[in-house]
């Protein structure tokens, strides 16, 4: 290779440095050693973090972006190394989270020959087919000279429009081949591209007319509000017109949950005031919301929404989401922050807004009555001192023990539903979870990415015992890099969410959901606190509510890796004002309130 030429691996790493990527998370293999060597050359510019499982590096990259807003890169080897990545790619893809997955592949000279770890039965070097449904795009350069073009295209694809992960699949020899004398400059290719498109001006006027003409308006927010960094504009609009704000599971934290206009969670287990308001609204302004089955009570009218007659204004940067599940009175493709700024500017041109806001008094009074009923319904759970710990009480104690600047990264499981309902985040990144693909391990591993993104903030993972056991290798990574993260293992000795479905829909016919000792039949799990201590990490076990509170405070204050094994009751499931259907099996019943029929 000429002395003045960069090879393919060097071009990729240099481009990451030019994009100010601070970390590459990944795992070594024979298919990516040349890429790792290029990272070795640039250690002062980009830090390499080695994990103990490939899906872990993907979850880390995912949460790093959710906290910092900066995409990072992952690196994995050919064959099984990269085939461990789809679960993390799909999680990021369905939640619109970008990261660049650099995957190694066999040399081009061996394509189709069945080389070690080549996927070749249907098409040579066919890893791209494995992940096409799980990312925005796959790029596979087969010559060194293609690398500069593909790396810049991959980055642009990743961050423009609705963001998402992109795979750059590089054969071994292409990492080594001469690629370019100079790496593409981001400021010329992607840095100056804005995807903050505004809405049709006539549509903005119509949206304002609909909001001002409504008697019972509600704003519903999803993750689009947080990704667009539109929380300030949202608050300004809500306060200016005195419109209450509900959030989906993805939108939690988009408005301070202690704000007087915050309704709380709308879902199958949503709060009474939230579900009641959204299903009885005459105009619903949905911002960056996908209307999935949990948010929408399986799309059964009258539990989460009643669309129509409720008139839906749906705003999203991805037009595919608009009109997917509900008919729209007005659909606007736009960046949420840009749209809200357009609305606020239009309101500046209107008159008598104070009188309109004052007219919301009756609507807000009705919501206050629903809130009072809900608060009375949930009050007993906050006082339950039983052992194992009442799950509602557990969520409350964890929330109360965390400082305001803490980042809680929740895994998937029954605990997630309790946290969404009973924790009260005040910031957009205070409570992080995955809602689309819902992969177990997201929170167990993702908390490491959160800590790299926010080293000065407490970072706590709350995960089920099932998810933690799947990904316990994170203990070694935390120890190796001295990451002061806290794991709270929500230990109910079961795949509790699915066991709840067996009990609720299958008449209690339970199989393959409990963890039991083979001799006694008693609930069984490894001693997770002892596992942590074996890895050199402090671990404690608790089974009382106050002890859980104190342990979380102690773990955060310790400022070192820490695990809390919490014995939490598994016989309760969070109830709410919505429902959920397993088609062919049945529909659940709301725990409070009933179906609204206009």
N, C-alpha and C positions, 0 to 999 in steps of 0.2 A: 504494500500500500504506500503511495507517495507520502512523504513526510508532512506535507501540508494538508493532508486529508484526515477528516474525522471518520471513524467507522460508525456503523449503524447504532451501536450501543452508546457511543459517545454523543452522537447527535440527539438521541432521546434524552439522555441525562442532561445535556447542556440546555435543551429546550425546557426541561422541567425547571432548571435553575433560572432561566430567563423568565419563566412564568412565576417565579418566586415561590415555588413549591418547597416547603421546609422539610418534608419527610417523605421517605419511601418505605412503606410497610410491606414485609413479604417473607418468603421462605425460599431457601436455596434448592437447587437441583442441577443435574448435569446440563439441562437445557438452557439455563440462564446464568451460568458462571461468567460469561463474557459481559453480560449486563451488570452483574454485581461488581466485576472488575472496573467497569466505567464508573460505578458509584464510589468505589474505593478511591479513584483518582480525584473525586470531587467532594471528599468528606467534609471539607471546610464550608461547602456551599449547600449541601443537602445531606441530612442525617438519615442513615439506614437503620431501621428497626426490624430485628429478626423475631418472628413469632414461632409458635410451635404447632400451628395448624393454619392452612391457607384461608379457611373461612374467617378465622380471627382477624387476619390482616384486612380483609374486605369490610368486616363490621367496624374495625377501627377507622378505616378511611371514611366510611359512611358517617359515623358520629363526629369525626373530626370536622367534616364540612358542616354538619348541622349546628355545631357550636361556633365555628370560626367564620364560616362563609368562604373558606379557601379550599379548593379541591386539592387533593394530594394523589399520589400514585401508589400502586401495589405492584409487586413482582412475584411471579410464580413460574414453576418449570413446566416442561411438557408432560403430557399424560395425566396421571392422577393428581399431580400437584395443582394444575390449573382446573381439573375437573372437580376439585374441592371448592372452587370459587363460585359456581352458579348460585348457590344459596344466598351468598352475600350480594352478588350482582342483581339478582331478582329483587331482593329486599330494597336495594337502593333504587332500582329502576321504577318499581311501583310507587315509591315515595319521592320520586323526582330528585334524587341526590346524585351529583356528579362525582366520579373519581375515574382516573385512568388506570385500567388494569393491563399491565404489560405482561403478557404470557409468552413463555418460550415454546418453541416447537422443534421438531426434528429438522436436520439440514435438508435443504431443497434437493440435494443430490440423492437423498434417500426417500423422497416422497413416493408413496405407493408401494414401497418394498417391504412394509411391515417391520420397520426398524423398531427397536425397543421403545415402547410407550407411544407409538404412533397410532392414532385413530385412522384406519385406512380401509375398512371393509366396504364403505359406500363411496368414499371420495378420499383422495390423498390428503394427509395432514389436516384432518377434518374437524379439528377442535372448534373452529368458528360455528359449525352447525349446532354444536352443543349449547351455545349461549346466545344465538341470534334472537330468541324470544325473551331474553333476560337482560338486554342492554339496548342502548339506542342504535349502536352500529358496531360491527367488527371490521377492522382494517388488518389485512395480512400482506405486508410487503414481501415480495419474493426476490428482490434485488436491492442491494444497498442504496442505489440511487433513488429508490422509491421512498425511503424512510423519511427524509425531510418533508416531503409533501404530505405523507400520511400522518406524521405526528402532529403537524399543524392542523390538518383537517380533523383529526381525532379530537383535538382540544376544542376547536370551534364547535364541532357537533355536540360535544359534552356540555358546554356552558350556555349555548344559545337556545332560544325558545324555551320549552319545558326542559330543564336540565335532566341529566341522567348519566349513568356510567357508560363508558366506551371501552372496548377491548382493542388493544394493539397486539396482535399475535405475530410473533417474530421468529422465523426459523433460526436455528443456531448460527448458520453461516452468515445470515444477513446481519446479525449482531457484529460480525467480524469484518464484513466487506466494507471497502471504502464507500462512503455515502455522500460526503459534501465537504467543501472547504470551509463553509460557514453554516451555522444553524439558522433556520428561519427566525426572523425577529417578530415576537408576539405583537409589538406595537404596530406592525404593518399588516398583520393578518387577522388577529382576533381581539386585541385589546381595545380597539376603537369601535367594535360592533356593539350596539345597544339593542336589547330585546325588550326594552321597557316601552312597548307600544301603547299608545293611548286608545281609548274607545272612540267609536264614531261620534262626532260632536252632537249630531241630532239624537243619538242614543243617550248621551249624557243628559241632555235636556229632558228627554222622556223619562229617564230614571229619576231625576229630581222631581218632576211633576208627579210621578207615581208615589214617591216617598212623602211629598208634602200633602198629597191627597189622601193618604192612608189614615185610618183611625187606629189600626192595630199593627203597626209596622214592627218587624224584627230583622236584625242583621244576624246572619249565620256565617261564621268564619271557619275556614279550614287552614291547612298548612300554607296555602298560597299567601296568606297575610304575613306569616312569619318569614317565608323565604323572600318575599318582596320587601321586607323591612318596612312594612306599612302600618306598624302598630300605633305610631303617633298620629297618623292621618285617620286611622280607624277611631281612635279615642276622640279626636276632634269632631268627627262627624256625629258619633253617637251622642256626645254631650251637647252639640249645637242643636240637634233636633230631638234630643231626649228619646232616642231609640234604644231599646234594650238589645244586648248582644249575647247570643248563644254560641257555643263552640262545638265543633265535632271533636272526635278523639284526636285527630291530627292538629286541630287548631288550638288545643289547650295552651294557655299562656299568651295567646295573641292579644288578649286583654287581661289586665290584672284581675284575677278571679275574686279579689276583695272589692272591686269597684262596684258602686251601687247599681250600675246598669248591666253588670255581668249576670247572666242567667245561669251559667254553668253548662254542664254537658247535656247534649241532645244525643240519645242513643236508645238502644233496646233497654239499657239500664239507666236511662237518663233521669235527671232531677225533675220533679213534678213541674216546677215553675218553667224549666227550659222546654220540656216536651209540650206542655200545655200552651205555652206562648207560641211556639213554632207551628203547632197544628191548628191554632185558632187565629193566626195572623191573617190579615187581609193582603198585605204585601210582605214578601220575604226577599231580602237582598242577600244573596249567597255569594261570598267572596272566596275564590280558591277552594271550593268544596267539590268533592266527587260524588256525594250521595250514595255511599256504599250501603250494604244491607244492614250493618249494625247501626250506623247513624240513622237510617231510614226505617227502622223496625221492619226489615224485610220488605220494604215498599208497600206495606199494608196501610191503606188510607186510615187516617184518624188517630194514629198513635204517635208518630214523630211529625208527620206532615199531612196536610190535606190539600194536595195540589192536583187539579183545581178543586175548589174555587180560589184558594190562595193564589195570588198572582206572583209568579217567580221571576225575579231579576237575577240572572246568573252571569257572573263575571269570572272569566278564567283566561289565562294566557294560552291554554290548549283548547282549541275549538271542539276537539273530540269529546271533551267532558260536558259541553253545553248541550242540553237536550238528550243526554244519554239515558237518563232514568226518569226524568220528569219533563212535561211540556213547559215551555218558557213563554211568559208574557213579553219578556225582553231578554235576549241573549247578547252579551257583548264580549268579544275577544279583546282582552287588554291585560296588561300588567296591573296588578291590584293597586299598587301605590300610585301609579300614574292615573288610574281611573279615579281613585279617591281624591287626588289633587284636583282633577277636573271637576268633580262634584263640588268640592269646597269652593272652587273658583266660581262655579255657576251659582252657588248659594250666596256668594258675595253680591251677585247682581239681583238677587230677589229681595222682596220687602216682606214685612210682617212675620219674620221668622220666629220672633219671641212669642208671638201669640200662638203660632202653630205648635211650638214646643210646649207651651203651657197647656194646650189642649190634650196632651198625652196623659194628664193627671189620672183620668179614669182608667186608662189602660195600665198604667204603672201601679195603680192601687189594686187592680185585679191580680197582677203579677205578684205583688206583695202578699196577697192572701194565699196564693199557691205556695209561695216561699215559706210562709209561716206553717202551713200544713206539712210541707216536706220536712222542715226542721224538726217538727214534733215527731214525725215518723222515724227519723234517723237518730234522734237523741239517745235512746237507750244503748245503742251500740258503742257510743263514746264512753260509757261508764262501766262497761262489762269488764270485770277483773278476772275472768275465768282463765284457766289453763287447760289445753293449749290456748294461745292468744286469739281472741275474737279478731277475724281479719279486718273488720271495719276499724276496730280499735288499733290494730297494727298499722294500718295506713295512716291513721291520725297521729299516732306516736312518732312514726318515722318523719312525717311532715313537720310536726312541731319541733323535732330535735334538730332538723337541718337549718343552718343559717340561710338568710335570704339569698345570698349569692351562690348557694350550692347548685350543682347540676345533678339531677337524678336521672339515670338512664335505666329505663324499665325494660325488662325482657318480656316475652310473650308467655301468657299463662293466666290462670284465674286471678292471680295477684294483680295483674295489669288492670283488670276491671275495677278492683277496689281502689287502686292508686288514682285512676282517672276520676273516680267519683269523689274521693275524700281527701285528696291532697289539693292544696290551694296555691299553685305557682303564681308568682307575681311578675315573672319575666318570660319573654318568648322562649328562652333556652333553659328554663328552670326544670322542665320535665320533658324528657326526650323518649320517644317510643317509635316503633315501626308498626304501621297500620295496614299496609297493603298486602304484602306477601306474608308477613307475620312469622318470621323465622326464629325459632328458639336458638338462643346463643347471642342474639343481637345485643342485649344489654350486658351479658356476662363479659363479652369481648369489647363491645363498643365503649364501655367506660374507660378503657385504656386510651382510646382515641380522644375521648373528651378531656382527659387529663393532659395529653400532649397539646391539645388545642387551648386549654385554659389552665396552665400550671399553677396559677395563684388562687384558683377556686376549688372548694371541696367537690369531689366527684364521687358519687355513690351509685352503685348498681343494685337494683332490687330484682332478684330473679327467683324463679321457682327452683325447687330441688332437682326436678327433671332436667331443666335447661343447664343448671350449673354443672351437674355431673357429666353432661355431654361435652362441656368445654372447660373442664377444670384445669387444663394445661395453661390457662391464663395466669395461674398463680406463679408459674415459673417466669413468665415474661415480666410480670410486675416486680418480682424480686430482682431479676437481672438488670432492669432499668431503674430500679428504686422509685417506682411510681406509687405515690401515696394514695391509692384508691381504696374504696371501701366496698365490700360485697355484703349485702344482706341477703342471705339465702332464706327464702320464704318456704319453709320446710313443712309441707303437709302430707308427706309420705305417699304421694300419688301424682299422677298426671291429672291434677284436680279439676281442670277445666273440662276435660273429656269425661271424667268420672261423673261430673255434674250432669252432663248430657245423658249419660246412661241412666242416671237416677231420674232425670226429669222426663225423658222421652221414651225410655226402654223399660220402664217399670222396675228399675233397680237391678237389672241384669248386668252385673259388673264383671268385666273380664279384661285383663291386660292393662288395668289402669292403677291398681294398688301396688305398693312396694311392701312385701311382707317377709318376715323371717321364716326360713324353711322349717325350723323346728317348732317354733311357738305360734306362728301365725300372727304375731304382733307386728305392728308397723315397723318397717326396717328401712334404714338408709345408712350409708357410711357416716362416720363422724366427720362432718365437713370441717369443723373447727380443728380437729386433729390433722386432717389433710392439709389445712393451711399451715399449721405449725410444722408439719413435716417439710413444707416448702420454705421454711424460715420466716413465715408470716404469722403475726399474732392472730389467734382465733379464739372466740368465746361462744358459748351456747347459752341461750336464754329461753325461758318459757313463760315469763310474766310481762304484762304490758309495760310497767314502769321500768323493768330491767331492759326491755328493748329500747325504750327512749334513752335511758342512761348509756347503753352500749353504743348507740349511734353517736351520741355527743362525744363519748370517750374516743371512739374510733376516728372521728373527724379531727378531734383535738390532737390525737397522736401523730398526725401528719406522716404516716407511713402505711404500707399495705396492711389491710386489716380485714378479717372476715367474721361475720356474725351469723351463727346458725340459729335461726329463730323458729321455734316450734309453734306453728300457727294452725288453728283449726281448719279442717278441710271439708266440713259438712255444710257450710253456708256458701251461698252464691249471692252476689250483690243484686238486689231487687231495684226496680225503677218503674218509670211511668210508660215505658215502651214494651215491645214484644219482639220475639224472634221466631222465625219459622225454619224448621228443617223439612223441606218439601217431602211429602209422603209419610212423615213421621208425626208432625203436629206443630202447633203454635203455642208458645208459652203464654202465660197470663200476666198482665201487669201487676206489679206488687202494690201499686198505689194509683188511684185515679182509674179512668176508663177510657173507652174509645170515644173520640169526638166525632159527632155526626152533624154537619151543618144543616 
